[in-house]
């Protein structure tokens, strides 16, 4: 760095997080409204890739999820095309400082607390036996968490559908957050984030990829509102899904922040579907075998 040169700090979606709004039950989460300064949000919104950037056969699907850009992992658009505003966002939200903010926020849950100054996470705080299941040590250093940030869309809706019902994300994730970049003029209805819990007396299914909707109940809904961020620790019962979205020509624009335990198979995540062979595999695979846990991406 040359003399007099300064580093410009990029704001993050946790800068305005109010610890008083932290909710711990039935799983730890927080909602941050107006998460970024207006000028930063407007720059991100203006630079959001249009639907026309996707291949026509993908853009023409109804209410399907596609990753456009990401800090790592497969995406539909070339990484080198990532707009500058989104490059800054991806970098800031995969930094060590951002990961540390997350675990500071949830320190009463995830940090062992028995070692002064310890920056280690207890995987079993997210689900009993998780460390053993993932073949991890009893505690994991914060800096070993693999941070990821992704820019994504759900395509326009032809038939009323939910892009995904109640589920828990991959047990390889320590946290997941959703940042909404609702487009100006988007008058669609639905597509909100619904948070669930198991009904009293229901037989619970930890880390369920698809919860039986008769066994869960909604306890909160986070509206798909611009500049809103919701962050969850990914515990064994962090049940969430997306409400039904009504027919609309608008895409559902958002970004995802996630932190993965070391050892995750990064190459197994869902993503690029351009190759005809890969698309055929995508159609056939669910018919012959259940997807692996790692395939349930952020």
C-alpha positions as YAML, in Angstrom:
chain: A
units: angstrom
residues:
- id: 1
  name: UNK
  ca: [0.00, 0.00, 0.00]
- id: 2
  name: UNK
  ca: [1.46, 3.37, -0.97]
- id: 3
  name: UNK
  ca: [1.92, 6.25, 1.47]
- id: 4
  name: UNK
  ca: [-1.33, 8.05, 2.10]
- id: 5
  name: UNK
  ca: [-3.43, 5.26, 0.61]
- id: 6
  name: UNK
  ca: [-6.33, 4.18, 2.78]
- id: 7
  name: UNK
  ca: [-8.49, 1.10, 2.77]
- id: 8
  name: UNK
  ca: [-12.17, 1.82, 2.26]
- id: 9
  name: UNK
  ca: [-14.28, -0.30, 4.56]
- id: 10
  name: UNK
  ca: [-17.35, -1.83, 2.92]
- id: 11
  name: UNK
  ca: [-20.44, -1.87, 5.17]
- id: 12
  name: UNK
  ca: [-21.94, -5.24, 6.06]
- id: 13
  name: UNK
  ca: [-25.50, -6.35, 6.74]
- id: 14
  name: UNK
  ca: [-24.65, -6.86, 10.42]
- id: 15
  name: UNK
  ca: [-23.39, -3.34, 11.11]
- id: 16
  name: UNK
  ca: [-26.87, -2.27, 12.24]
- id: 17
  name: UNK
  ca: [-27.78, -5.50, 14.03]
- id: 18
  name: UNK
  ca: [-29.37, -4.83, 17.42]
- id: 19
  name: UNK
  ca: [-28.54, -7.59, 19.89]
- id: 20
  name: UNK
  ca: [-31.78, -6.77, 21.72]
- id: 21
  name: UNK
  ca: [-33.64, -8.22, 18.71]
- id: 22
  name: UNK
  ca: [-31.88, -11.57, 18.97]
- id: 23
  name: UNK
  ca: [-34.32, -14.50, 19.26]
- id: 24
  name: UNK
  ca: [-33.01, -17.77, 20.71]
- id: 25
  name: UNK
  ca: [-36.07, -20.01, 20.66]
- id: 26
  name: UNK
  ca: [-37.02, -22.22, 18.94]
- id: 27
  name: UNK
  ca: [-33.70, -21.56, 17.19]
- id: 28
  name: UNK
  ca: [-31.30, -18.59, 17.25]
- id: 29
  name: UNK
  ca: [-31.98, -15.91, 14.64]
- id: 30
  name: UNK
  ca: [-32.17, -12.17, 14.10]
- id: 31
  name: UNK
  ca: [-33.83, -9.86, 11.57]
- id: 32
  name: UNK
  ca: [-32.05, -6.64, 10.55]
- id: 33
  name: UNK
  ca: [-34.17, -4.07, 8.72]
- id: 34
  name: UNK
  ca: [-32.55, -1.34, 6.61]
- id: 35
  name: UNK
  ca: [-29.38, -3.38, 6.96]
- id: 36
  name: UNK
  ca: [-27.17, -1.34, 4.63]
- id: 37
  name: UNK
  ca: [-26.93, 2.43, 4.09]
- id: 38
  name: UNK
  ca: [-29.33, 3.62, 1.38]
- id: 39
  name: UNK
  ca: [-26.60, 4.49, -1.09]
- id: 40
  name: UNK
  ca: [-24.98, 1.05, -0.75]
- id: 41
  name: UNK
  ca: [-28.30, -0.72, -1.16]
- id: 42
  name: UNK
  ca: [-29.18, 1.35, -4.23]
- id: 43
  name: UNK
  ca: [-25.82, 0.54, -5.82]
- id: 44
  name: UNK
  ca: [-26.40, -3.20, -5.26]
- id: 45
  name: UNK
  ca: [-29.97, -3.02, -6.52]
- id: 46
  name: UNK
  ca: [-28.97, -1.10, -9.65]
- id: 47
  name: UNK
  ca: [-26.18, -3.58, -10.39]
- id: 48
  name: UNK
  ca: [-28.33, -6.68, -9.90]
- id: 49
  name: UNK
  ca: [-28.12, -8.88, -13.02]
- id: 50
  name: UNK
  ca: [-31.30, -8.90, -15.14]
- id: 51
  name: UNK
  ca: [-33.15, -12.12, -15.88]
- id: 52
  name: UNK
  ca: [-32.05, -11.78, -19.52]
- id: 53
  name: UNK
  ca: [-28.48, -12.59, -18.48]
- id: 54
  name: UNK
  ca: [-29.54, -16.20, -17.89]
- id: 55
  name: UNK
  ca: [-29.84, -18.67, -20.79]
- id: 56
  name: UNK
  ca: [-33.40, -18.54, -22.15]
- id: 57
  name: UNK
  ca: [-34.28, -22.08, -21.07]
- id: 58
  name: UNK
  ca: [-33.35, -21.28, -17.46]
- id: 59
  name: UNK
  ca: [-34.92, -17.81, -17.47]
- id: 60
  name: UNK
  ca: [-38.17, -19.32, -18.75]
- id: 61
  name: UNK
  ca: [-38.62, -21.71, -15.81]
- id: 62
  name: UNK
  ca: [-41.26, -21.01, -13.17]
- id: 63
  name: UNK
  ca: [-40.12, -20.13, -9.64]
- id: 64
  name: UNK
  ca: [-36.76, -21.88, -9.81]
- id: 65
  name: UNK
  ca: [-33.64, -20.98, -7.84]
- id: 66
  name: UNK
  ca: [-30.45, -20.09, -9.69]
- id: 67
  name: UNK
  ca: [-27.16, -18.83, -8.29]
- id: 68
  name: UNK
  ca: [-25.78, -15.99, -10.43]
- id: 69
  name: UNK
  ca: [-22.49, -15.11, -8.74]
- id: 70
  name: UNK
  ca: [-20.72, -16.48, -5.69]
- id: 71
  name: UNK
  ca: [-17.50, -16.15, -3.71]
- id: 72
  name: UNK
  ca: [-16.96, -19.86, -4.44]
- id: 73
  name: UNK
  ca: [-18.91, -22.78, -5.82]
- id: 74
  name: UNK
  ca: [-20.77, -23.29, -9.12]
- id: 75
  name: UNK
  ca: [-22.89, -20.48, -10.57]
- id: 76
  name: UNK
  ca: [-24.82, -19.78, -13.73]
- id: 77
  name: UNK
  ca: [-22.93, -16.64, -14.74]
- id: 78
  name: UNK
  ca: [-19.14, -16.26, -15.14]
- id: 79
  name: UNK
  ca: [-17.46, -14.94, -12.01]
- id: 80
  name: UNK
  ca: [-15.54, -12.33, -14.00]
- id: 81
  name: UNK
  ca: [-18.84, -10.67, -14.91]
- id: 82
  name: UNK
  ca: [-19.66, -9.91, -11.27]
- id: 83
  name: UNK
  ca: [-20.45, -6.16, -11.01]
- id: 84
  name: UNK
  ca: [-18.07, -4.13, -8.85]
- id: 85
  name: UNK
  ca: [-20.71, -3.39, -6.18]
- id: 86
  name: UNK
  ca: [-21.39, -7.10, -5.79]
- id: 87
  name: UNK
  ca: [-17.68, -7.94, -5.79]
- id: 88
  name: UNK
  ca: [-17.35, -5.67, -2.76]
- id: 89
  name: UNK
  ca: [-20.38, -7.30, -1.12]
- id: 90
  name: UNK
  ca: [-19.07, -10.84, -1.66]
- id: 91
  name: UNK
  ca: [-15.65, -9.92, -0.29]
- id: 92
  name: UNK
  ca: [-16.97, -8.11, 2.78]
- id: 93
  name: UNK
  ca: [-19.38, -10.91, 3.67]
- id: 94
  name: UNK
  ca: [-16.79, -13.66, 3.46]
- id: 95
  name: UNK
  ca: [-14.19, -11.85, 5.54]
- id: 96
  name: UNK
  ca: [-12.86, -13.11, 8.87]
- id: 97
  name: UNK
  ca: [-14.28, -9.97, 10.45]
- id: 98
  name: UNK
  ca: [-17.81, -10.78, 9.24]
- id: 99
  name: UNK
  ca: [-17.61, -14.38, 10.45]
- id: 100
  name: UNK
  ca: [-16.40, -13.13, 13.82]
- id: 101
  name: UNK
  ca: [-19.35, -10.72, 14.06]
- id: 102
  name: UNK
  ca: [-21.76, -13.61, 13.55]
- id: 103
  name: UNK
  ca: [-20.30, -15.73, 16.31]
- id: 104
  name: UNK
  ca: [-19.95, -12.74, 18.61]
- id: 105
  name: UNK
  ca: [-23.66, -12.14, 18.10]
- id: 106
  name: UNK
  ca: [-24.49, -15.75, 18.97]
- id: 107
  name: UNK
  ca: [-21.63, -16.21, 21.45]
- id: 108
  name: UNK
  ca: [-23.90, -17.42, 24.26]
- id: 109
  name: UNK
  ca: [-24.90, -20.34, 22.04]
- id: 110
  name: UNK
  ca: [-21.86, -21.36, 20.03]
- id: 111
  name: UNK
  ca: [-18.73, -20.44, 21.96]
- id: 112
  name: UNK
  ca: [-17.53, -22.86, 24.67]
- id: 113
  name: UNK
  ca: [-16.89, -19.99, 27.09]
- id: 114
  name: UNK
  ca: [-14.50, -21.99, 29.25]
- id: 115
  name: UNK
  ca: [-11.31, -20.52, 27.77]
- id: 116
  name: UNK
  ca: [-10.74, -16.77, 28.10]
- id: 117
  name: UNK
  ca: [-10.21, -15.21, 24.70]
- id: 118
  name: UNK
  ca: [-11.18, -18.40, 22.91]
- id: 119
  name: UNK
  ca: [-12.39, -17.96, 19.35]
- id: 120
  name: UNK
  ca: [-13.62, -21.51, 18.93]
- id: 121
  name: UNK
  ca: [-17.08, -22.84, 18.10]
- id: 122
  name: UNK
  ca: [-18.77, -25.84, 19.64]
- id: 123
  name: UNK
  ca: [-20.44, -27.76, 16.77]
- id: 124
  name: UNK
  ca: [-22.58, -29.76, 19.19]
- id: 125
  name: UNK
  ca: [-24.29, -26.52, 20.23]
- id: 126
  name: UNK
  ca: [-26.06, -26.75, 16.85]
- id: 127
  name: UNK
  ca: [-27.12, -30.35, 17.27]
- id: 128
  name: UNK
  ca: [-26.15, -33.15, 19.62]
- id: 129
  name: UNK
  ca: [-23.46, -35.35, 18.10]
- id: 130
  name: UNK
  ca: [-22.80, -33.01, 15.15]
- id: 131
  name: UNK
  ca: [-19.04, -32.91, 15.68]
- id: 132
  name: UNK
  ca: [-18.84, -36.69, 15.61]
- id: 133
  name: UNK
  ca: [-21.16, -36.93, 12.62]
- id: 134
  name: UNK
  ca: [-18.99, -34.51, 10.62]
- id: 135
  name: UNK
  ca: [-15.78, -36.01, 12.04]
- id: 136
  name: UNK
  ca: [-14.80, -32.69, 13.56]
- id: 137
  name: UNK
  ca: [-12.97, -31.97, 16.82]
- id: 138
  name: UNK
  ca: [-14.98, -30.93, 19.87]
- id: 139
  name: UNK
  ca: [-14.39, -27.27, 18.99]
- id: 140
  name: UNK
  ca: [-13.61, -25.60, 15.66]
- id: 141
  name: UNK
  ca: [-11.64, -22.39, 15.26]
- id: 142
  name: UNK
  ca: [-13.65, -19.48, 13.86]
- id: 143
  name: UNK
  ca: [-11.08, -18.92, 11.15]
- id: 144
  name: UNK
  ca: [-11.64, -22.49, 9.91]
- id: 145
  name: UNK
  ca: [-15.26, -21.76, 9.05]
- id: 146
  name: UNK
  ca: [-15.53, -21.49, 5.25]
- id: 147
  name: UNK
  ca: [-17.55, -18.36, 4.52]
- id: 148
  name: UNK
  ca: [-19.59, -18.11, 1.34]
- id: 149
  name: UNK
  ca: [-21.70, -15.33, -0.19]
- id: 150
  name: UNK
  ca: [-23.93, -15.84, -3.20]
- id: 151
  name: UNK
  ca: [-26.12, -13.64, -5.43]
- id: 152
  name: UNK
  ca: [-29.25, -15.51, -6.50]
- id: 153
  name: UNK
  ca: [-32.77, -15.31, -7.91]
- id: 154
  name: UNK
  ca: [-36.01, -17.22, -8.03]
- id: 155
  name: UNK
  ca: [-37.41, -16.94, -11.55]
- id: 156
  name: UNK
  ca: [-40.83, -15.43, -12.40]
- id: 157
  name: UNK
  ca: [-43.89, -17.46, -11.42]
- id: 158
  name: UNK
  ca: [-46.34, -19.04, -13.85]
- id: 159
  name: UNK
  ca: [-48.26, -21.23, -11.39]
- id: 160
  name: UNK
  ca: [-48.57, -20.36, -7.67]
- id: 161
  name: UNK
  ca: [-45.84, -22.31, -5.90]
- id: 162
  name: UNK
  ca: [-43.41, -22.28, -3.02]
- id: 163
  name: UNK
  ca: [-39.81, -22.54, -4.16]
- id: 164
  name: UNK
  ca: [-39.17, -24.64, -1.07]
- id: 165
  name: UNK
  ca: [-41.22, -25.79, 1.92]
- id: 166
  name: UNK
  ca: [-40.11, -26.25, 5.55]
- id: 167
  name: UNK
  ca: [-36.65, -27.77, 5.82]
- id: 168
  name: UNK
  ca: [-33.31, -27.50, 7.58]
- id: 169
  name: UNK
  ca: [-30.19, -26.62, 5.60]
- id: 170
  name: UNK
  ca: [-27.18, -28.90, 5.20]
- id: 171
  name: UNK
  ca: [-25.67, -29.93, 8.53]
- id: 172
  name: UNK
  ca: [-22.31, -28.78, 7.13]
- id: 173
  name: UNK
  ca: [-23.49, -25.18, 7.62]
- id: 174
  name: UNK
  ca: [-22.92, -23.32, 10.87]
- id: 175
  name: UNK
  ca: [-25.03, -20.33, 9.84]
- id: 176
  name: UNK
  ca: [-27.09, -19.02, 6.94]
- id: 177
  name: UNK
  ca: [-28.42, -15.55, 6.19]
- id: 178
  name: UNK
  ca: [-30.70, -14.12, 3.52]
- id: 179
  name: UNK
  ca: [-30.44, -10.54, 2.28]
- id: 180
  name: UNK
  ca: [-33.35, -9.22, 0.22]
- id: 181
  name: UNK
  ca: [-32.85, -6.95, -2.80]
- id: 182
  name: UNK
  ca: [-36.45, -6.52, -3.89]
- id: 183
  name: UNK
  ca: [-36.65, -4.69, -7.19]
- id: 184
  name: UNK
  ca: [-38.39, -1.32, -7.50]
- id: 185
  name: UNK
  ca: [-41.83, -1.89, -8.95]
- id: 186
  name: UNK
  ca: [-41.99, -5.52, -7.78]
- id: 187
  name: UNK
  ca: [-45.69, -5.81, -6.86]
- id: 188
  name: UNK
  ca: [-45.66, -9.60, -6.44]
- id: 189
  name: UNK
  ca: [-47.24, -11.27, -3.43]
- id: 190
  name: UNK
  ca: [-45.80, -14.12, -1.39]
- id: 191
  name: UNK
  ca: [-42.22, -15.31, -1.45]
- id: 192
  name: UNK
  ca: [-41.70, -14.38, 2.20]
- id: 193
  name: UNK
  ca: [-39.47, -16.35, 4.57]
- id: 194
  name: UNK
  ca: [-41.47, -18.49, 6.98]
- id: 195
  name: UNK
  ca: [-39.89, -19.73, 10.21]
- id: 196
  name: UNK
  ca: [-41.26, -22.96, 11.66]
- id: 197
  name: UNK
  ca: [-41.11, -25.06, 14.81]
- id: 198
  name: UNK
  ca: [-42.19, -28.60, 15.54]
- id: 199
  name: UNK
  ca: [-45.74, -28.88, 16.82]
- id: 200
  name: UNK
  ca: [-46.10, -29.95, 20.45]
- id: 201
  name: UNK
  ca: [-45.88, -33.71, 20.66]
- id: 202
  name: UNK
  ca: [-44.74, -34.13, 17.05]
- id: 203
  name: UNK
  ca: [-42.06, -36.68, 16.30]
- id: 204
  name: UNK
  ca: [-39.11, -34.50, 15.41]
- id: 205
  name: UNK
  ca: [-36.82, -35.22, 12.47]
- id: 206
  name: UNK
  ca: [-33.48, -33.45, 13.12]
- id: 207
  name: UNK
  ca: [-31.74, -31.96, 10.04]
- id: 208
  name: UNK
  ca: [-34.76, -32.80, 7.91]
- id: 209
  name: UNK
  ca: [-34.36, -31.97, 4.24]
- id: 210
  name: UNK
  ca: [-38.13, -31.84, 3.82]
- id: 211
  name: UNK
  ca: [-40.33, -31.56, 6.89]
- id: 212
  name: UNK
  ca: [-43.78, -33.12, 7.02]
- id: 213
  name: UNK
  ca: [-45.95, -30.00, 6.94]
- id: 214
  name: UNK
  ca: [-48.50, -31.61, 9.25]
- id: 215
  name: UNK
  ca: [-45.84, -31.81, 11.99]
- id: 216
  name: UNK
  ca: [-44.67, -28.18, 11.94]
- id: 217
  name: UNK
  ca: [-46.22, -24.78, 12.53]
- id: 218
  name: UNK
  ca: [-45.15, -21.28, 11.52]
- id: 219
  name: UNK
  ca: [-44.14, -18.97, 14.35]
- id: 220
  name: UNK
  ca: [-42.84, -15.99, 12.35]
- id: 221
  name: UNK
  ca: [-42.77, -14.59, 8.83]
- id: 222
  name: UNK
  ca: [-40.02, -12.32, 7.53]
- id: 223
  name: UNK
  ca: [-41.44, -10.22, 4.73]
- id: 224
  name: UNK
  ca: [-39.58, -10.13, 1.43]
- id: 225
  name: UNK
  ca: [-38.77, -6.45, 1.89]
- id: 226
  name: UNK
  ca: [-35.89, -4.50, 0.37]
- id: 227
  name: UNK
  ca: [-32.68, -4.12, 2.37]
- id: 228
  name: UNK
  ca: [-33.76, -6.72, 4.95]
- id: 229
  name: UNK
  ca: [-31.41, -9.37, 6.33]
- id: 230
  name: UNK
  ca: [-32.32, -12.43, 8.36]
- id: 231
  name: UNK
  ca: [-29.59, -14.54, 9.94]
- id: 232
  name: UNK
  ca: [-30.01, -17.99, 11.49]
- id: 233
  name: UNK
  ca: [-27.70, -20.35, 13.28]
- id: 234
  name: UNK
  ca: [-28.12, -23.61, 11.41]
- id: 235
  name: UNK
  ca: [-29.20, -25.87, 14.25]
- id: 236
  name: UNK
  ca: [-30.77, -29.33, 13.86]
- id: 237
  name: UNK
  ca: [-34.23, -27.75, 14.03]
- id: 238
  name: UNK
  ca: [-33.76, -24.39, 12.26]
- id: 239
  name: UNK
  ca: [-36.86, -25.01, 10.18]
- id: 240
  name: UNK
  ca: [-37.62, -22.47, 7.47]
- id: 241
  name: UNK
  ca: [-39.20, -22.23, 4.04]
- id: 242
  name: UNK
  ca: [-40.62, -19.77, 1.53]
- id: 243
  name: UNK
  ca: [-44.31, -18.94, 1.29]
- id: 244
  name: UNK
  ca: [-46.24, -19.48, -1.94]
- id: 245
  name: UNK
  ca: [-45.53, -16.82, -4.55]
- id: 246
  name: UNK
  ca: [-48.37, -15.82, -6.84]
- id: 247
  name: UNK
  ca: [-47.96, -15.50, -10.64]
- id: 248
  name: UNK
  ca: [-45.66, -12.60, -11.46]
- id: 249
  name: UNK
  ca: [-43.18, -11.50, -14.15]
- id: 250
  name: UNK
  ca: [-40.81, -10.33, -11.42]
- id: 251
  name: UNK
  ca: [-37.82, -12.27, -10.14]
- id: 252
  name: UNK
  ca: [-37.16, -12.68, -6.44]
- id: 253
  name: UNK
  ca: [-33.72, -11.13, -5.92]
- id: 254
  name: UNK
  ca: [-31.57, -11.93, -2.91]
- id: 255
  name: UNK
  ca: [-28.11, -12.76, -1.61]
- id: 256
  name: UNK
  ca: [-27.10, -15.54, 0.75]
- id: 257
  name: UNK
  ca: [-24.37, -15.55, 3.37]
- id: 258
  name: UNK
  ca: [-23.34, -18.89, 4.83]
- id: 259
  name: UNK
  ca: [-20.56, -20.44, 6.88]
- id: 260
  name: UNK
  ca: [-19.50, -24.07, 6.36]
- id: 261
  name: UNK
  ca: [-17.60, -26.42, 8.61]
- id: 262
  name: UNK
  ca: [-14.20, -27.57, 7.32]
- id: 263
  name: UNK
  ca: [-14.39, -30.78, 5.32]
- id: 264
  name: UNK
  ca: [-17.46, -29.93, 3.25]
- id: 265
  name: UNK
  ca: [-17.23, -31.16, -0.32]
- id: 266
  name: UNK
  ca: [-17.40, -27.82, -2.12]
- id: 267
  name: UNK
  ca: [-17.61, -29.51, -5.51]
- id: 268
  name: UNK
  ca: [-20.87, -31.29, -4.67]
- id: 269
  name: UNK
  ca: [-23.00, -28.16, -4.32]
- id: 270
  name: UNK
  ca: [-25.80, -27.54, -6.77]
- id: 271
  name: UNK
  ca: [-25.10, -24.95, -9.40]
- id: 272
  name: UNK
  ca: [-24.29, -24.57, -13.06]
- id: 273
  name: UNK
  ca: [-26.74, -26.41, -15.31]
- id: 274
  name: UNK
  ca: [-25.67, -25.27, -18.77]
- id: 275
  name: UNK
  ca: [-24.33, -28.57, -20.06]
- id: 276
  name: UNK
  ca: [-27.03, -30.79, -21.56]
- id: 277
  name: UNK
  ca: [-25.53, -33.86, -19.86]
- id: 278
  name: UNK
  ca: [-25.67, -32.17, -16.46]
- id: 279
  name: UNK
  ca: [-29.28, -31.15, -17.01]
- id: 280
  name: UNK
  ca: [-30.23, -34.71, -17.89]
- id: 281
  name: UNK
  ca: [-28.48, -35.91, -14.75]
- id: 282
  name: UNK
  ca: [-30.46, -33.35, -12.78]
- id: 283
  name: UNK
  ca: [-33.71, -34.80, -14.12]
- id: 284
  name: UNK
  ca: [-32.77, -38.45, -13.67]
- id: 285
  name: UNK
  ca: [-30.90, -38.35, -10.36]
- id: 286
  name: UNK
  ca: [-33.91, -37.65, -8.10]
- id: 287
  name: UNK
  ca: [-35.65, -40.66, -9.64]
- id: 288
  name: UNK
  ca: [-32.87, -43.08, -8.79]
- id: 289
  name: UNK
  ca: [-31.32, -41.76, -5.58]
- id: 290
  name: UNK
  ca: [-31.91, -39.20, -2.87]
- id: 291
  name: UNK
  ca: [-29.66, -36.14, -3.06]
- id: 292
  name: UNK
  ca: [-26.80, -36.07, -0.56]
- id: 293
  name: UNK
  ca: [-26.87, -33.65, 2.36]
- id: 294
  name: UNK
  ca: [-24.12, -31.51, 0.82]
- id: 295
  name: UNK
  ca: [-26.26, -30.88, -2.25]
- id: 296
  name: UNK
  ca: [-28.70, -28.82, -0.23]
- id: 297
  name: UNK
  ca: [-26.88, -25.60, -0.89]
- id: 298
  name: UNK
  ca: [-27.39, -22.19, 0.65]
...
